[in-house]
Amino acid sequence: MAEISNTKDIDIANNTGKVGADNSIGVKGGVGKNVALSNVTDVKVGGLNEGKIGAENNYDITGGMKDGDSVGNVSQVKVGQNLGSIGAGNRVNIS
């Protein structure tokens, strides 16, 4: 089971940094089966989010992945107050 650069089960008080964000990922022709690539799940920020959560990632996928594909999904994110970016500004190039 392939899981590449996934971020999950994060519980923090405040976020001013990056959680599963600002990554560059390139895949050329490989992977397969139960693939999950750079997904961000189950992130809890109890207070203020001024940072990035699953945001501004770059994906360049050429001829690879398939089977259980799942690319850059952001789910189950809870924040007290959001002034930052959640799942925003991602760039995906698939050829």
VMD Tcl script that builds the backbone (N, CA, C; Angstrom):
set m [mol new atoms 285]
animate dup $m
set s [atomselect $m all]
$s set {name element resname resid chain x y z} {
  {N N MET 1 A 0.841 -1.186 0.000}
  {CA C MET 1 A 0.000 0.000 0.000}
  {C C MET 1 A 0.880 1.241 0.000}
  {N N ALA 2 A 0.802 2.019 -1.031}
  {CA C ALA 2 A 1.602 3.235 -1.131}
  {C C ALA 2 A 0.887 4.399 -0.467}
  {N N GLU 3 A 1.580 5.120 0.354}
  {CA C GLU 3 A 1.112 6.386 0.930}
  {C C GLU 3 A 2.306 7.303 0.904}
  {N N ILE 4 A 2.254 8.337 0.089}
  {CA C ILE 4 A 3.412 9.199 -0.105}
  {C C ILE 4 A 3.100 10.589 0.429}
  {N N SER 5 A 3.844 11.014 1.414}
  {CA C SER 5 A 3.758 12.380 1.951}
  {C C SER 5 A 2.383 12.748 2.485}
  {N N ASN 6 A 1.665 11.799 3.078}
  {CA C ASN 6 A 0.375 12.108 3.691}
  {C C ASN 6 A 0.592 12.726 5.064}
  {N N THR 7 A -0.303 13.612 5.462}
  {CA C THR 7 A -0.280 14.237 6.780}
  {C C THR 7 A -1.602 13.921 7.446}
  {N N LYS 8 A -1.562 13.293 8.634}
  {CA C LYS 8 A -2.818 12.963 9.304}
  {C C LYS 8 A -2.642 12.912 10.813}
  {N N ASP 9 A -3.769 13.046 11.506}
  {CA C ASP 9 A -3.824 12.995 12.967}
  {C C ASP 9 A -2.937 14.056 13.614}
  {N N ILE 10 A -3.156 15.310 13.256}
  {CA C ILE 10 A -2.417 16.438 13.810}
  {C C ILE 10 A -3.355 17.218 14.727}
  {N N ASP 11 A -2.918 17.504 15.951}
  {CA C ASP 11 A -3.714 18.237 16.927}
  {C C ASP 11 A -2.829 19.309 17.552}
  {N N ILE 12 A -3.070 20.583 17.209}
  {CA C ILE 12 A -2.247 21.677 17.707}
  {C C ILE 12 A -3.132 22.812 18.234}
  {N N ALA 13 A -2.550 23.648 19.092}
  {CA C ALA 13 A -3.301 24.760 19.674}
  {C C ALA 13 A -3.520 25.880 18.656}
  {N N ASN 14 A -2.433 26.416 18.101}
  {CA C ASN 14 A -2.480 27.475 17.089}
  {C C ASN 14 A -1.514 27.130 15.971}
  {N N ASN 15 A -1.809 27.587 14.748}
  {CA C ASN 15 A -0.940 27.313 13.611}
  {C C ASN 15 A -0.590 28.603 12.890}
  {N N THR 16 A 0.714 28.892 12.853}
  {CA C THR 16 A 1.193 30.014 12.049}
  {C C THR 16 A 2.164 29.513 10.982}
  {N N GLY 17 A 2.337 28.206 10.908}
  {CA C GLY 17 A 3.286 27.617 9.970}
  {C C GLY 17 A 2.599 26.837 8.877}
  {N N LYS 18 A 3.176 25.670 8.560}
  {CA C LYS 18 A 2.691 24.841 7.463}
  {C C LYS 18 A 2.395 23.439 7.977}
  {N N VAL 19 A 1.211 22.931 7.669}
  {CA C VAL 19 A 0.830 21.561 7.984}
  {C C VAL 19 A 0.451 20.896 6.665}
  {N N GLY 20 A 1.313 19.997 6.153}
  {CA C GLY 20 A 1.049 19.344 4.872}
  {C C GLY 20 A 0.922 20.337 3.736}
  {N N ALA 21 A 1.722 21.402 3.794}
  {CA C ALA 21 A 1.593 22.489 2.820}
  {C C ALA 21 A 2.925 22.830 2.177}
  {N N ASP 22 A 2.850 23.461 1.005}
  {CA C ASP 22 A 4.015 23.975 0.284}
  {C C ASP 22 A 5.001 22.872 -0.107}
  {N N ASN 23 A 4.451 21.720 -0.525}
  {CA C ASN 23 A 5.264 20.587 -0.970}
  {C C ASN 23 A 5.308 20.535 -2.494}
  {N N SER 24 A 6.394 19.996 -3.043}
  {CA C SER 24 A 6.501 19.742 -4.475}
  {C C SER 24 A 6.683 18.247 -4.675}
  {N N ILE 25 A 5.796 17.640 -5.461}
  {CA C ILE 25 A 5.817 16.190 -5.640}
  {C C ILE 25 A 5.755 15.865 -7.124}
  {N N GLY 26 A 6.675 15.031 -7.592}
  {CA C GLY 26 A 6.699 14.607 -8.986}
  {C C GLY 26 A 6.598 13.095 -9.077}
  {N N VAL 27 A 5.710 12.595 -9.909}
  {CA C VAL 27 A 5.547 11.158 -10.126}
  {C C VAL 27 A 5.638 10.917 -11.622}
  {N N LYS 28 A 6.494 10.000 -12.052}
  {CA C LYS 28 A 6.615 9.681 -13.474}
  {C C LYS 28 A 6.473 8.175 -13.679}
  {N N GLY 29 A 5.300 7.731 -14.066}
  {CA C GLY 29 A 5.079 6.359 -14.483}
  {C C GLY 29 A 4.936 5.295 -13.420}
  {N N GLY 30 A 5.140 5.590 -12.150}
  {CA C GLY 30 A 5.120 4.539 -11.137}
  {C C GLY 30 A 3.949 4.597 -10.188}
  {N N VAL 31 A 4.053 3.861 -9.104}
  {CA C VAL 31 A 3.172 3.752 -7.946}
  {C C VAL 31 A 2.145 2.643 -8.139}
  {N N GLY 32 A 0.846 2.862 -8.202}
  {CA C GLY 32 A -0.151 1.809 -8.344}
  {C C GLY 32 A -0.727 1.329 -7.032}
  {N N LYS 33 A -1.615 0.343 -7.071}
  {CA C LYS 33 A -2.381 -0.253 -5.971}
  {C C LYS 33 A -3.133 0.819 -5.173}
  {N N ASN 34 A -3.032 0.827 -3.863}
  {CA C ASN 34 A -3.815 1.735 -3.014}
  {C C ASN 34 A -3.096 3.072 -2.817}
  {N N VAL 35 A -2.870 3.778 -3.870}
  {CA C VAL 35 A -2.097 5.013 -3.838}
  {C C VAL 35 A -2.835 6.107 -3.070}
  {N N ALA 36 A -2.120 6.885 -2.317}
  {CA C ALA 36 A -2.621 8.112 -1.681}
  {C C ALA 36 A -1.431 9.046 -1.655}
  {N N LEU 37 A -1.531 10.171 -2.263}
  {CA C LEU 37 A -0.376 11.046 -2.459}
  {C C LEU 37 A -0.650 12.423 -1.865}
  {N N SER 38 A 0.035 12.741 -0.794}
  {CA C SER 38 A -0.018 14.070 -0.166}
  {C C SER 38 A -1.415 14.494 0.252}
  {N N ASN 39 A -2.162 13.588 0.882}
  {CA C ASN 39 A -3.473 13.913 1.416}
  {C C ASN 39 A -3.331 14.430 2.838}
  {N N VAL 40 A -4.182 15.373 3.230}
  {CA C VAL 40 A -4.171 15.952 4.569}
  {C C VAL 40 A -5.510 15.639 5.215}
  {N N THR 41 A -5.493 14.860 6.312}
  {CA C THR 41 A -6.727 14.466 6.989}
  {C C THR 41 A -6.578 14.557 8.501}
  {N N ASP 42 A -7.697 14.742 9.162}
  {CA C ASP 42 A -7.772 14.761 10.626}
  {C C ASP 42 A -6.804 15.768 11.250}
  {N N VAL 43 A -6.930 17.030 10.858}
  {CA C VAL 43 A -6.112 18.106 11.424}
  {C C VAL 43 A -7.023 18.964 12.298}
  {N N LYS 44 A -6.609 19.174 13.544}
  {CA C LYS 44 A -7.381 19.989 14.478}
  {C C LYS 44 A -6.503 21.119 15.000}
  {N N VAL 45 A -6.955 22.343 14.783}
  {CA C VAL 45 A -6.306 23.519 15.350}
  {C C VAL 45 A -7.313 24.115 16.322}
  {N N GLY 46 A -7.031 23.986 17.621}
  {CA C GLY 46 A -7.972 24.418 18.647}
  {C C GLY 46 A -8.226 25.912 18.661}
  {N N GLY 47 A -7.241 26.689 18.276}
  {CA C GLY 47 A -7.374 28.141 18.313}
  {C C GLY 47 A -7.357 28.752 16.931}
  {N N LEU 48 A -6.323 29.553 16.671}
  {CA C LEU 48 A -6.228 30.351 15.451}
  {C C LEU 48 A -5.323 29.705 14.406}
  {N N ASN 49 A -5.812 29.631 13.160}
  {CA C ASN 49 A -4.993 29.205 12.036}
  {C C ASN 49 A -4.662 30.419 11.191}
  {N N GLU 50 A -3.391 30.819 11.201}
  {CA C GLU 50 A -2.920 31.891 10.336}
  {C C GLU 50 A -1.947 31.333 9.301}
  {N N GLY 51 A -1.739 30.033 9.331}
  {CA C GLY 51 A -0.790 29.391 8.432}
  {C C GLY 51 A -1.476 28.690 7.280}
  {N N LYS 52 A -0.810 27.654 6.775}
  {CA C LYS 52 A -1.294 26.885 5.634}
  {C C LYS 52 A -1.547 25.452 6.068}
  {N N ILE 53 A -2.698 24.924 5.696}
  {CA C ILE 53 A -3.035 23.522 5.940}
  {C C ILE 53 A -3.409 22.910 4.600}
  {N N GLY 54 A -2.581 21.972 4.114}
  {CA C GLY 54 A -2.847 21.318 2.825}
  {C C GLY 54 A -2.954 22.297 1.673}
  {N N ALA 55 A -2.198 23.372 1.721}
  {CA C ALA 55 A -2.319 24.439 0.731}
  {C C ALA 55 A -1.004 24.665 -0.016}
  {N N GLU 56 A -1.125 25.219 -1.221}
  {CA C GLU 56 A 0.009 25.613 -2.051}
  {C C GLU 56 A 1.000 24.480 -2.322}
  {N N ASN 57 A 0.456 23.292 -2.587}
  {CA C ASN 57 A 1.265 22.148 -2.993}
  {C C ASN 57 A 1.337 22.097 -4.513}
  {N N ASN 58 A 2.428 21.555 -5.045}
  {CA C ASN 58 A 2.614 21.400 -6.488}
  {C C ASN 58 A 2.776 19.920 -6.830}
  {N N TYR 59 A 1.959 19.426 -7.761}
  {CA C TYR 59 A 2.010 18.035 -8.188}
  {C C TYR 59 A 2.288 17.984 -9.680}
  {N N ASP 60 A 3.248 17.178 -10.099}
  {CA C ASP 60 A 3.550 16.967 -11.511}
  {C C ASP 60 A 3.547 15.462 -11.742}
  {N N ILE 61 A 2.463 14.953 -12.328}
  {CA C ILE 61 A 2.276 13.508 -12.495}
  {C C ILE 61 A 2.271 13.187 -13.984}
  {N N THR 62 A 3.203 12.345 -14.410}
  {CA C THR 62 A 3.310 11.972 -15.813}
  {C C THR 62 A 3.178 10.461 -15.958}
  {N N GLY 63 A 2.049 9.994 -16.457}
  {CA C GLY 63 A 1.842 8.587 -16.779}
  {C C GLY 63 A 1.798 7.623 -15.613}
  {N N GLY 64 A 1.782 8.096 -14.386}
  {CA C GLY 64 A 1.833 7.189 -13.244}
  {C C GLY 64 A 0.572 7.183 -12.412}
  {N N MET 65 A 0.591 6.408 -11.318}
  {CA C MET 65 A -0.436 6.237 -10.290}
  {C C MET 65 A -1.437 5.155 -10.685}
  {N N LYS 66 A -2.703 5.380 -10.814}
  {CA C LYS 66 A -3.804 4.470 -11.118}
  {C C LYS 66 A -4.312 3.736 -9.876}
  {N N ASP 67 A -4.776 2.502 -9.993}
  {CA C ASP 67 A -5.438 1.720 -8.946}
  {C C ASP 67 A -6.249 2.599 -7.988}
  {N N GLY 68 A -5.827 2.809 -6.757}
  {CA C GLY 68 A -6.605 3.583 -5.779}
  {C C GLY 68 A -6.211 5.042 -5.710}
  {N N ASP 69 A -6.028 5.685 -6.856}
  {CA C ASP 69 A -5.576 7.085 -6.908}
  {C C ASP 69 A -6.278 7.974 -5.888}
  {N N SER 70 A -5.539 8.866 -5.288}
  {CA C SER 70 A -6.074 9.890 -4.400}
  {C C SER 70 A -4.992 10.942 -4.272}
  {N N VAL 71 A -5.193 12.107 -4.848}
  {CA C VAL 71 A -4.128 13.104 -4.938}
  {C C VAL 71 A -4.528 14.398 -4.239}
  {N N GLY 72 A -3.765 14.788 -3.223}
  {CA C GLY 72 A -3.880 16.101 -2.610}
  {C C GLY 72 A -5.224 16.474 -2.026}
  {N N ASN 73 A -5.947 15.518 -1.479}
  {CA C ASN 73 A -7.238 15.815 -0.872}
  {C C ASN 73 A -7.054 16.370 0.534}
  {N N VAL 74 A -7.895 17.291 0.913}
  {CA C VAL 74 A -7.877 17.868 2.253}
  {C C VAL 74 A -9.246 17.594 2.870}
  {N N SER 75 A -9.267 16.877 4.016}
  {CA C SER 75 A -10.548 16.542 4.636}
  {C C SER 75 A -10.423 16.495 6.153}
  {N N GLN 76 A -11.554 16.638 6.800}
  {CA C GLN 76 A -11.672 16.564 8.250}
  {C C GLN 76 A -10.708 17.523 8.950}
  {N N VAL 77 A -10.760 18.789 8.537}
  {CA C VAL 77 A -9.951 19.844 9.144}
  {C C VAL 77 A -10.877 20.710 9.991}
  {N N LYS 78 A -10.512 20.901 11.255}
  {CA C LYS 78 A -11.296 21.726 12.165}
  {C C LYS 78 A -10.398 22.796 12.765}
  {N N VAL 79 A -10.839 24.039 12.678}
  {CA C VAL 79 A -10.083 25.135 13.285}
  {C C VAL 79 A -11.035 26.016 14.081}
  {N N GLY 80 A -10.500 26.624 15.153}
  {CA C GLY 80 A -11.302 27.549 15.949}
  {C C GLY 80 A -11.622 28.800 15.155}
  {N N GLN 81 A -10.585 29.435 14.603}
  {CA C GLN 81 A -10.733 30.628 13.769}
  {C C GLN 81 A -9.723 30.536 12.640}
  {N N ASN 82 A -10.151 30.833 11.407}
  {CA C ASN 82 A -9.262 30.697 10.259}
  {C C ASN 82 A -8.993 32.035 9.590}
  {N N LEU 83 A -7.710 32.410 9.550}
  {CA C LEU 83 A -7.260 33.564 8.781}
  {C C LEU 83 A -6.229 33.113 7.751}
  {N N GLY 84 A -6.001 31.809 7.670}
  {CA C GLY 84 A -4.970 31.255 6.790}
  {C C GLY 84 A -5.553 30.597 5.557}
  {N N SER 85 A -4.823 29.608 5.037}
  {CA C SER 85 A -5.213 28.885 3.828}
  {C C SER 85 A -5.429 27.412 4.152}
  {N N ILE 86 A -6.575 26.880 3.751}
  {CA C ILE 86 A -6.872 25.459 3.931}
  {C C ILE 86 A -7.218 24.886 2.568}
  {N N GLY 87 A -6.344 24.005 2.043}
  {CA C GLY 87 A -6.583 23.365 0.744}
  {C C GLY 87 A -6.633 24.334 -0.421}
  {N N ALA 88 A -6.008 25.477 -0.284}
  {CA C ALA 88 A -6.085 26.507 -1.320}
  {C C ALA 88 A -4.769 26.646 -2.075}
  {N N GLY 89 A -4.847 27.056 -3.331}
  {CA C GLY 89 A -3.674 27.369 -4.129}
  {C C GLY 89 A -2.839 26.167 -4.548}
  {N N ASN 90 A -3.427 24.976 -4.584}
  {CA C ASN 90 A -2.703 23.790 -5.037}
  {C C ASN 90 A -2.640 23.779 -6.561}
  {N N ARG 91 A -1.522 23.277 -7.109}
  {CA C ARG 91 A -1.341 23.183 -8.551}
  {C C ARG 91 A -1.096 21.721 -8.926}
  {N N VAL 92 A -1.903 21.207 -9.856}
  {CA C VAL 92 A -1.786 19.815 -10.271}
  {C C VAL 92 A -1.598 19.768 -11.779}
  {N N ASN 93 A -0.509 19.112 -12.219}
  {CA C ASN 93 A -0.251 18.921 -13.642}
  {C C ASN 93 A -0.193 17.417 -13.903}
  {N N ILE 94 A -1.175 16.893 -14.643}
  {CA C ILE 94 A -1.250 15.468 -14.965}
  {C C ILE 94 A -1.168 15.323 -16.478}
  {N N SER 95 A -0.175 14.521 -16.917}
  {CA C SER 95 A -0.063 14.300 -18.358}
  {C C SER 95 A 0.250 12.855 -18.656}
}
mol reanalyze $m
mol bondsrecalc $m
mol representation Tube
mol addrep $m
